[in-house]
């Protein structure tokens, strides 16, 4: 049985009807459910069969600097599809101050985006969304044994991500992506202090949301089943 906002959305917006099939998850398993009765505030289901649901093989954390919200929200959706388990929005030094001020008010919307993206990609549960965090604090929260830690860099001497991952044996990774203006020297130093390796995704200049997708896909490929 579903109640609350989800039932409201099914009943009033999607106009759910008895006999329709939906995929349901309790955070542990996924089932195919058939609607038995549909009201505008409560939906009752009969479970038909359990469906295959695979947990992400690589444990990914995304540290993502706040950028313009349309780009940020697109990145949140795609990060969910790519299996990220935890997302930490960063208040980077070069993030726009107006965006940082408005970010806490967007948290509920961002959570909905994560839930909807998780449902679309048949994930057991959406990523954990942390509160807006200063860069140095987010880096410091990555304790020892946190697996691979990489910091996206535009510096010409930054090695390719591929090279850094060639010797990696961990199934856990933290990927930090800065704002459009890049990291400051102080942020680079804070990352280095906490074991983050600077990496490059190539010579092309990528927008933040593009870099998120490219980097996460590379991490999944390199650290996943070989």
MARNUDREN-544621 format. One line per 5 residues: number of its first residue (from 1); for each residue z negated, x, y negated of C-alpha. Coordinates in steps of 0.001 Angstrom, whole numbers. Layout:
! MARNUDREN-544621
NUM) Z:X:Y  ... .
//
This chain:
! MARNUDREN-544621
1) 0:0:0  840:1195:-3498  -967:170:-6663  -1122:1436:-10214  1689:3066:-12159 .
6) 3907:3803:-9144  3730:204:-7933  4361:-999:-11465  7482:1170:-11677  8798:-51:-8312 .
11) 8046:-3694:-8979  8969:-4086:-12625  11534:-1356:-13266  13276:-923:-9905  12671:-4562:-8887 .
16) 11695:-3600:-5345  12329:-6264:-2692  10997:-6799:849  13096:-4963:3422  13979:-2027:1173 .
21) 13244:1473:2509  11471:4241:585  10125:7671:1439  6345:7915:1094  4094:10981:1032 .
26) 312:11377:1140  524:15070:221  473:16124:3872  3286:14191:5557  6375:12164:4619 .
31) 7140:8746:6069  9979:6268:5841  8408:2990:4745  9803:-541:4636  8555:-2909:1930 .
36) 6741:-5872:3441  5708:-7545:190  6502:-6655:-3404  4571:-7798:-6432  4726:-6407:-9928 .
41) 1409:-4551:-9530  1116:-3998:-5772  3613:-3012:-3057  2792:-3187:662  4719:-1073:3180 .
46) 5125:-841:6927  5581:2748:8130  8811:3070:10111  8951:6743:11104  7740:10153:10062 .
51) 10355:12309:8329  10692:16096:8413  9121:17778:5404  8988:21544:5117  6488:23292:2885 .
56) 7930:26107:735  7989:29341:2709  7381:31542:-334  4285:30928:-2467  5614:31024:-6007 .
61) 3802:30933:-9334  5808:30575:-12535  4405:31812:-15839  6741:30233:-18381  6596:30731:-22137 .
66) 6913:27555:-24172  10448:27103:-25523  12281:24085:-26918  11136:21132:-24892  14517:20004:-23566 .
71) 15091:23450:-22046  11502:23742:-20856  11553:20375:-19135  14836:21163:-17408  13275:24406:-16165 .
76) 10208:22530:-14882  12409:20179:-12889  14452:22981:-11320  11380:25112:-10624  9975:22188:-8651 .
81) 13178:21903:-6626  12986:25640:-5926  9526:25352:-4399  7209:26666:-7113  3583:25903:-6286 .
86) 1928:26578:-9643  3308:26505:-13179  1443:27998:-16148  2871:27250:-19628  2381:30295:-21841 .
91) 1533:30471:-25504  3574:33620:-26116  3434:35475:-29425  7075:34613:-30155  6936:30992:-29037 .
96) 7512:28631:-31939  4160:27638:-33431  5197:23997:-33842  6049:23803:-30142  2720:25322:-29165 .
101) 881:22797:-31309  2745:19903:-29677  2620:21218:-26098  -765:19717:-25059  538:16257:-25979 .
106) 3482:16742:-23618  1365:17594:-20564  1412:14040:-19194  5192:13849:-19553  5573:17232:-17848 .
111) 3410:16068:-14973  5681:13039:-14486  8720:15320:-14442  7132:17416:-11705  6243:14373:-9631 .
116) 9730:12880:-9897  11407:16207:-9076  9108:16651:-6069  10022:13188:-4821  13736:13831:-5228 .
121) 13530:17099:-3281  11261:15597:-589  8372:17923:-1313  4979:17043:99  3364:17431:-3314 .
126) 4366:18456:-6848  3463:21844:-8323  92:22330:-9947  543:22317:-13727  -2018:24425:-15580 .
131) -3056:24078:-19199  -1328:26016:-21961  -2611:29595:-21639  -2384:32766:-23698  -188:35417:-22114 .
136) -2937:38020:-21672  -5237:35465:-20022  -2520:34300:-17628  -1752:37858:-16585  -5450:38613:-16115 .
141) -5841:35540:-13865  -3439:37104:-11350  -5981:38918:-9210  -5510:41674:-6696  -3523:40718:-3625 .
146) -1444:38176:-5552  1734:39476:-3958  4797:40501:-5938  4369:40289:-9725  7466:40568:-11885 .
151) 7971:40244:-15622  11466:39451:-16853  12540:42074:-19390  15556:42664:-21625  14777:46365:-21972 .
156) 17752:48487:-20877  15545:50651:-18652  14174:47676:-16694  15286:47969:-13034  17189:45154:-11329 .
161) 15036:42534:-9662  16893:43315:-6439  15597:46882:-6415  11996:45827:-6958  12201:43293:-4132 .
166) 13869:45563:-1572  10553:46982:-378  8511:43803:-868  6848:42437:2246  4735:39682:690 .
171) 5499:35963:863  3772:35435:-2472  5183:36103:-5941  4407:35509:-9593  7375:35358:-11961 .
176) 6813:35606:-15719  9545:34476:-18124  9122:34962:-21862  10356:33035:-24908  13810:33273:-26462 .
181) 12574:36053:-28756  11298:38113:-25834  7904:39650:-25107  6014:41731:-27638  4889:45289:-26950 .
186) 1339:44010:-26523  2463:41481:-23916  4424:44117:-22018  1302:46298:-22004  -863:43417:-20791 .
191) 1553:42750:-17932  1693:46403:-16926  -2114:46561:-16902  -2199:43676:-14419  426:45094:-12081 .
196) 3532:43257:-13313  6770:45180:-12802  9408:44762:-15493  12692:43559:-14014  16185:42644:-15164 .
201) 18563:39941:-13946  21604:41889:-15111  23447:42593:-18329  24206:38990:-19156  22048:37400:-21839 .
206) 20460:34332:-20199  18717:31426:-21793  15133:30958:-20649  15864:28005:-18392  18794:29818:-16769 .
211) 16638:32872:-16133  14013:30683:-14462  16503:29304:-11952  18204:32648:-11283  14936:34516:-10819 .
216) 13290:31925:-8582  16384:31647:-6396  16430:35434:-5997  12746:35491:-5072  13221:32777:-2462 .
221) 16182:34633:-995  14494:38030:-928  11042:36986:261  11949:34070:2507  12977:34101:6137 .
226) 15082:37168:6861 .
//
